[in-house]
Every structure is written in structure tokens, then in C-alpha cells.
Amino acid sequence: MTGTRTAPTRTTGDDRSDSATETFVAHRNLLFTVAYEMLGSAADAEDVLQETWMRWVSVDLDTVRDRRAYLVRITTRQALTRLRTLGRRKESYVGPWLPEPLLTSPDVAEDVELADSVSMAMLLVLETLAPTERAVFVLREVFDLGYDEIAEAVDKSPAAVRQIAHRARAHVAERRPRGTVSPDATRDALSAFQRAVETGDLQGLLDVLAPDVVFLGDGGGVVRAVPRPVVGADKVARLLAAGLGRMARGSLQPAQVNGHPALLLRFDGEVDTVVAMRVDDGKVTGLYAVRNPAKLAHLEHGTSLGR
């Protein structure tokens, strides 16, 4: 009696393509978050993902031991290249530069560490790091990658990466928000701020603003915005009071932006300004008003982040 022989299984090009696609899709939110935290720009992060995809589909998957780590490595390298280009672009940027705001889902706010890492305040702190320091800090502190993995991603030795991580951690610790703020505390401050703005209550504004509050506006030279930081409760309150008439013609709507409560100012349904804030000890210590139209495109839909 002759046994039946099973034909050998062959991996076709289509199989490889499907496998590459499935892996990329499975890690897409992680890769976008890595790129966004390094760049502060959703548009540039999307471009990095496109570049990552183009390189990923040409890889022989049989040679890849850890696909997630490999994808993170490609993404990091592409983001580093773009980050250096962005640095030159920001030198000629008109007025203060703020990160591109993202509408985020409630699950981002629930991940306290992730929400902290993508907050406007933290992204501004990350802007003060050199490109490689920023990559190392993000990969180590936010995504908990090992030093060996990070070393491959940034083309440094593990020993050098440890030194860079230590230096970046100390740099961020000196400048980061004073502590983790509960969503409830931020929401309370936001509600008090919104109420004061909508009612034109100058004293109410002064009550919610910290004495050393900083207001930053980003119009990118395209729309009107304050050309430099405004510091101090009195000055910020007067600035806001001067714009109350214009704001009254629109609508202020609460939203989740970069993992934290924020306000959207709309005119005829279109987002005109995103107002994000930093809250410390129940007071608003930072106000970030993004008006540059190029930075508001992603606010028409939510953005999925992941670790």
C-alpha cells in the first residue's frame, strides 16, 4: 500500500506581502506614536510611516528575528533624518512653534504615561533636546526599549546610549511639568477657564491662572497670533480679554487633545484655534493656542496612538 505524500508548502510572494502588511498594520499605532513624539508633527509622522512602509516591504522577513523592533528601528532612523530637516525649517518659522495637536480617544488619557508623553507641555520640553537625545529618551522612557535595541536604532553603542539616556533624563527632569495632574483637576481648571472666557469674567480668569502662566500662540505667519510668549497672569488675562469679542462670535467646545482636556474654538463649524493647557496645583501654568491652519488638518478625525 502506497502512502499519500503531502506536497511541500511554499511561501509565495503574495504570502510574504500579506505577512508584511499584517505586521505593519498591527504595529502602526506604535510606529506613528514614536514618529510623532520625535517630531511633534502628525503630517511629518505620516510621511515617516510611508517611508518606513516602503523600506519594510523590501525586507526579507525570513531574516528578521523581531519584527516590532525592526519596524521601530526603521521608523526611528527615518524620524531622525526628518527631525534634522525640521530643525532647519523651524529656524525660519514665524512666531512661536507649537506641536501639531491631535484629537485623541479616551484610552490615551487612561494610559497616564502615554498621555504625559504626548502632552503639549512635554512635547515642548522634548523640543529642547538634540535629535539623538530625543530619540533615545522617547524609546527608553516612553516605550521602555532596551539599550541594545535603541543602540541599533540610533547607530550608537549600548554604552553611549546609556550615557545619552542619563543626560536626556536629567535635562527633561529640570524642565518637565511639575508632576502628573489628574484628568479631573485639568477638567476642573478647563471648565473654570471656559466659563470665565464665555462670560467675560476677568477676575475669574485671574483666579484660574497661575501667577507665572505662559501663553504661546502659533499662527505660523499665516494667521494672526501673538508673536512671542506672554508671561504673567495679568498680561495673559488682558490678552484673553482683548479677544473675548471675537471668541464670543464662535463656540468653545471641550475636547481630548494629546491625551488631555482642551478647547476647540470653532467658527461656522470649522476649527479656528486649539487651546491646550498645562495645569499645576489646580492653576493653569501654560496655555498653548494653535491657529496655523496647516496644523489643524488632523482635528477632523481622531488619531490612534499606542505603545
N, C-alpha and C positions, 0 to 999 in steps of 0.2 A: 504494500500500500504506500503510495507516494504522498508525502506531507505537502500541505499547501504552504508556499513561501510568500511571506508578506513583502510587497515591494518597498524598497527604502524610501523614507520620507525626504524630500528635497525642499530646501528653503529657496523659494523663488524671490525674484526682485520685488514682486508685489508684496510678499510676506515681510520682507525687510522694510519696505516703505511703510506698511501698516504698523509694524512694530515701532519704527522711529516716530511715527505720528502719534501713536498711543502714549509713548513715553513723554514726548514733548508736551502734549495736552495735559497729561497727568501732573506735570511739574510747572505748567505755565504760570500759575498764580505766584508760585515761589520765585520764578525767574523774573517776572515783572516787578515784584517787590524788591528783589535785590537791585535791579537796574534803577528803579525809581528812588530808592533810598540813597543810591550813589549819585544820582543825577538831579533829583528834585524836579524832574520834568517828566510828565506822563508821555508826552509826544516823543521825547528822546528815548524813553524807556521802551516804547513800542518799536521804534526804529532798531534799538539794540536787540529786541526779540526777533525781529525779522532777520537781522544779521546772524543771530545765534541759530535760527532755523536753517538758514542757507548753509551754514557750516555743519550743522548736525546731520542733515540728510546725506552729506558726502562721507560721513564717518562709517568705517566698517564696525558694525555693532558687535561682531564676534570678538573684537579686541578690547571692548570696553568692559571693565570689571564692575564699576559703579556708575550707572547712567546718570543718576541725580548729581553726583559730584562732578561728572564730566560736563554736564549741561551748565552747572553753576560756574565751572571754570571758564567755559566759552563766554558766558554772559558777563562775567567779571572782567575778562580781558577786553571785550567789546565796549563795556561801560567805561573802563579806564581810558581807552582811546578817545571816546566821545567826551569824557569829563575834561580832558585836557583841552579839547577844542572849545568846549563850553566856557572854560575859564577865560579864554581869549575873547569870546563873544561877550561875556559879562563885563569885561573891561570897558566896552563902549556902550553898555546898557544905559538908558536914560532913567535916572532916578534909582531908588532902592530896588533891588531884585528880590522877589519872594518866590518860594517854591510854587509849582502848579498845584492848585487844590484839587482834591479828589472827593467825590461823594462815596462814602464807604458804608457797608452794611453793618448791622448791629453786632455781628460776630467779631468784627475787628475791634470794636470798643470793649468787648468781653475779654479779649486777649490783651491784658494790660501792657505787657512788654511790647507787643507789636504796635499797639495804639501809641505808646510813648515814642517809639522809634520813628513813626511816620508823622508825628505832630509837627505843626509849622515851627514851633519853638525848637524842637530837636533838629529838624532839617536845617534850620538856620545855624545851629551850632555845628553841624556836620560840614557846612559850607566853609568853616574856618580851618578845616583840616586839609592837608595836602592830599592829592588824589590817592596815592597808595595807602596813606594813613586812613583815609575814609573807607577804602575797600576793606582793609584789614579790620577796622573797628566794626563795620557792618556785618561782615562774615563771622566774626568771632562773638561779638556781644549780642547781636540780634538773632543770628541763625545758628550759633553755637557750633560752627565748624571747627574741626581740629586744626592745629597749627600746620600739620603736614599737608592737609587739603588746601589751606589758604596759601601756603608756600607755592604750591603748584599753580594756583590761580593768579598769583601776582609775580611769579618768577623771582622769588626770593628764597633764601634758605629758611628752614624752620626756626633757627636761632635768630635770624634777622627779623622774622615775623613776630616772634615773642617780644623783641625789643620795640618794634613798631607798635604792637598792640598795647604795651605798657605805656608808651609815650602818648598814644592817641587816647587811651582811657583817662590818663591824668589830665590831658588837655580838655576833654569833654566834661570831666567831673567839675572843673573850675567854671564852666560856662553853662552847663545844662540847667533846666528848670530845677527849682529848689527841692522838689520832691514830687512823688506821684500824687496827683489830685484825683479824687473820686469823681466819677461822672456826675453824681448828684450835686457836688459842690460847683462843678463847672456849669451845670444846667441852671442852678440857682443864680449864679452870677450872670449868666447869659440872659435869663428871664428879667432880672433886675435892670440890666443894661438895655434890653429891648424896650421894656416898659418906660424907662427914662427917656429914651430916644423918641418913642412914639408919642409921648405926652409933652415933650419939650421941657422936661424937668431937669434943669441944670444942676440943682442940688442933688437930685437922685443920681445923676451921672458922677458927680464928685464923690458921692457916698460909695459907689461901687468901684471906682478907680483907685488903684494904689498910688501913693504919692510919687513914686518913681516910674509910673506907667510909661511905656514907649509905644508910639503909634507909627506904623510903617505903611506906606501906600505904594502900590505897584501899578503904574499905568503904562509902563514900557515906552513912554514917549508917544503913545498912540491916543490915549485918552487922558483927561486931566487927573492928576494925583499929586499929593504933597511931594515935593522934590527931594526932601531929606527927612530923617527921623524927627518926630516931635516928642519931646520928653517932658514929663510932669503932668500931674492931674489937672491943674488949672489950664495949661496950654491945650491939652488934649480935649478937655471938656469944651473949651471955647471953639476949637476946630470943629468938633462934632456939632455944637450948637449952630455954627455958621452954615452947616449943611442940612439942618433939620427941615428947612422948607423943601429942598429937593427930595429928601428921603420921604417926606410926607406924601409926595405925589406917586410914590411907588409902594411896594409892600415888602415887609420884612418877614421872612419865613425861617423858622428853625430847621436845621438840617444836621446830619452827621457828616463832617468834613475831616478827612485824615484821622478818623477814629475818635473825634471829639465833637461835642456840640458846637455849632457855628450858626451864622445867619446868612441868608441869601437875600440880597436886595434885588427885586425884580421890577421891571417896567414893562407893562403890556405882556407879561408872561415870560419875558426874556431876562436871564440873569445879567445884571449890570455889575454887581460887586459881591464878592465873598468876604465876609468879615469873620475871621477866625480869631481866637483869643487864647491867651495863656492866663491861668488863674493860680495864684499862690495865696494860701491862708484866706481864702474867700474873697480876695480882691483881684481885679483884672490888672495884671502886670504887663501884658503885651496885647496889642491889637494889630492885626495884620489884614489890611484891606487890599484884595487883589482885584484890579479892574482891567488889566491888559486883556483884551478880547481873545488873543491867541491862547491865553492860559485858562479860559473858561469853557473850552470846547468839550472837555470830558465831563462837565457837570450836567449834560443832558442825559446821562445814564450812569449807573453806579459802577464802581470799579472793584473787582475782586482781588483781595490781597491774601497772601498765605506765607507760612513758614515751613 
